[in-house]
């Protein structure tokens, strides 16, 4: 029996996944959490074999979560669930010994294969993630299906992103969107963190690759 704990801030997805996996032979869903803080509050005594973890949780950064998980439970196997394609997150988070990375639109069969592989001591990365692609620009950016952009970025973040790509300064964006400069700076930092890029150039590459700007 594989004991699984799931963490995702989208409650409908979380509940649906927990229900689906709970019906599978050989899998026991022992609990769920909807935030990084809720997960960390339980991780020390978590009787799970595998943690299915959303790659982006709004309350805590992915590296902060992983640092605390590894301090408390270095043995816990982790499979990331994400809508994000591209390999920057894989390279960035590999130092925390994650065992898997599966797209949220993967089939049930693929997720079950990932769980089986990781439970047996292996690693599993979704077949739709292009590991080892020689195109540096592709490896260092993330592509997302058009219908999923709104699930990753808020309407305001998209507005800020498009203005960044038009070379507006933080002050100019703040004036245009009736925001404070500090709020715009926060949006910029959140965009960089969510999309796994390093700087404004990376944001522009993301926007171009995903047809968000002309």
C-alpha positions in Angstrom: 0.0 0.0 0.0 1.4 3.4 -1.0 0.4 6.2 1.4 0.0 9.5 -0.4 -0.5 13.1 0.9 -1.6 15.8 -1.6 -1.0 19.5 -1.4 -2.6 22.0 -3.8 -4.3 25.4 -3.3 -7.0 24.6 -5.9 -9.5 22.9 -3.7 -11.7 21.4 -6.5 -8.6 19.9 -8.2 -7.3 18.7 -4.8 -10.6 17.0 -3.8 -11.1 15.5 -7.2 -7.5 14.0 -7.3 -7.8 12.7 -3.7 -11.1 11.0 -4.6 -9.7 9.5 -7.8 -6.6 8.2 -6.2 -8.4 6.9 -3.2 -10.4 4.6 -5.5 -7.2 2.9 -6.9 -6.0 -0.4 -5.6 -2.8 -0.2 -3.6 -3.1 3.6 -2.9 -4.2 5.3 0.4 -4.7 9.0 0.4 -3.9 9.8 4.1 -4.5 13.5 3.9 -4.5 16.8 2.0 -3.4 20.4 2.5 -4.3 23.6 0.6 -1.3 25.7 1.5 2.4 25.4 2.3 1.9 26.4 5.9 -0.7 23.8 6.4 1.6 21.1 4.9 4.6 22.2 7.0 2.4 22.1 10.1 2.0 18.3 9.5 5.1 17.3 7.8 7.1 16.3 10.9 4.7 13.5 11.7 3.4 12.8 8.2 3.0 9.0 7.7 3.2 9.3 4.0 5.4 7.5 1.5 4.9 10.1 -1.3 4.0 13.7 -1.3 2.2 15.1 -4.3 3.0 18.8 -4.2 1.8 21.7 -6.3 4.9 23.5 -7.7 3.4 26.9 -6.9 1.7 27.7 -3.6 0.9 31.3 -3.0 1.7 31.5 0.7 5.3 30.1 0.6 8.0 29.9 -2.1 8.9 26.5 -3.5 12.5 26.5 -2.2 11.4 27.6 1.3 8.9 24.7 1.4 11.4 22.2 0.2 14.1 23.3 2.6 11.7 22.8 5.6 10.4 19.5 4.3 13.9 18.2 3.8 15.0 19.4 7.3 12.0 17.5 8.8 11.6 14.5 6.5 14.7 13.9 4.2 13.2 10.5 3.4 9.9 11.7 2.0 9.5 11.1 -1.7 8.2 14.2 -3.6 6.4 14.3 -6.9 5.6 17.8 -8.2 2.3 18.5 -9.9 2.3 21.5 -12.2 0.8 23.2 -15.3 4.2 24.5 -16.2 6.3 23.1 -19.0 10.0 23.6 -19.6 12.8 22.5 -17.3 13.9 25.5 -15.3 12.0 24.3 -12.2 13.5 20.8 -12.5 17.1 22.2 -12.6 16.3 24.7 -9.8 14.7 22.2 -7.4 16.8 19.1 -8.2 19.1 20.0 -5.3 16.3 19.2 -2.9 16.1 15.6 -4.1 12.6 15.6 -5.7 11.7 12.3 -7.4 9.1 13.3 -9.9 7.5 16.1 -12.0 4.1 15.5 -13.6 1.9 17.8 -15.5 -1.6 18.4 -14.1 -3.2 17.5 -17.4 -1.4 14.1 -17.4 -3.6 11.0 -17.7 -4.5 8.9 -14.6 -2.4 6.1 -16.1 0.7 8.4 -16.2 0.2 9.6 -12.7 -0.2 6.0 -11.4 3.0 5.1 -13.3 4.8 8.0 -11.7 3.6 6.9 -8.2 4.7 3.3 -8.9 8.1 4.3 -10.2 8.8 6.6 -7.3 7.6 4.1 -4.7 10.0 1.5 -6.2 12.9 3.9 -5.7 13.1 5.5 -9.2 12.3 9.0 -10.6 9.6 10.0 -13.0 9.4 13.1 -15.1 6.4 13.8 -17.4 6.9 12.7 -21.0 5.8 16.2 -22.1 8.7 18.0 -20.3 11.5 18.4 -22.7 14.5 17.5 -20.5 17.9 17.9 -22.3 16.6 20.1 -25.1 19.6 21.9 -26.6 17.7 25.1 -27.2 18.8 27.3 -24.3 16.0 29.7 -24.7 13.4 26.9 -24.5 15.1 25.3 -21.4 15.2 28.5 -19.6 11.6 29.5 -20.2 8.2 27.9 -19.6 5.4 27.2 -22.0 1.8 26.9 -21.0 -1.2 25.8 -22.9 -3.3 28.9 -23.8 -6.3 27.8 -21.8 -4.2 27.5 -18.7 -2.5 30.9 -18.7 -5.3 32.3 -16.5 -4.8 29.5 -14.0 -1.1 30.5 -13.5 -1.3 34.3 -13.7 -4.0 36.6 -12.4 -5.6 39.3 -14.6 -3.5 42.0 -12.9 -0.3 40.0 -13.3 -1.0 39.6 -17.0 -1.6 43.4 -17.3 1.8 44.1 -15.5 3.6 41.5 -17.7 2.3 43.1 -20.9 3.4 46.6 -19.8 6.8 45.2 -18.7 7.2 43.9 -22.2 6.4 47.3 -23.6 9.4 48.6 -21.6 7.3 50.6 -19.1 9.1 51.3 -15.8 7.6 50.3 -12.4 6.6 53.9 -11.9 4.9 54.2 -15.3 3.1 50.9 -14.7 2.0 52.1 -11.3 0.6 55.3 -12.8 -1.2 53.5 -15.7 -2.8 50.8 -13.5 -3.5 53.1 -10.5 -1.2 51.1 -8.2 1.6 51.9 -5.9 5.2 51.4 -7.1 5.8 48.8 -4.3 2.7 46.8 -5.5 4.1 46.8 -9.1 7.5 45.6 -7.8 5.7 42.8 -5.9 3.9 41.8 -9.1 7.2 41.8 -11.0 8.8 39.6 -8.3 5.8 37.2 -8.3 5.9 36.9 -12.1 9.6 36.0 -12.0 9.0 33.4 -9.3 5.9 31.9 -10.8 7.4 31.6 -14.3 10.8 30.3 -13.2 12.8 33.0 -15.0 15.7 35.1 -13.7 14.9 38.6 -14.9 12.9 40.9 -17.2 14.4 39.3 -20.3 13.0 36.0 -19.2 9.6 37.5 -18.7 9.7 38.9 -22.3 10.8 35.5 -23.7 7.9 33.8 -21.8 5.4 36.4 -23.2 6.6 35.9 -26.7 6.7 32.1 -26.6 3.1 32.1 -25.2 1.8 34.7 -27.7 0.9 37.2 -25.0 2.4 40.1 -26.9 2.8 40.9 -30.6 
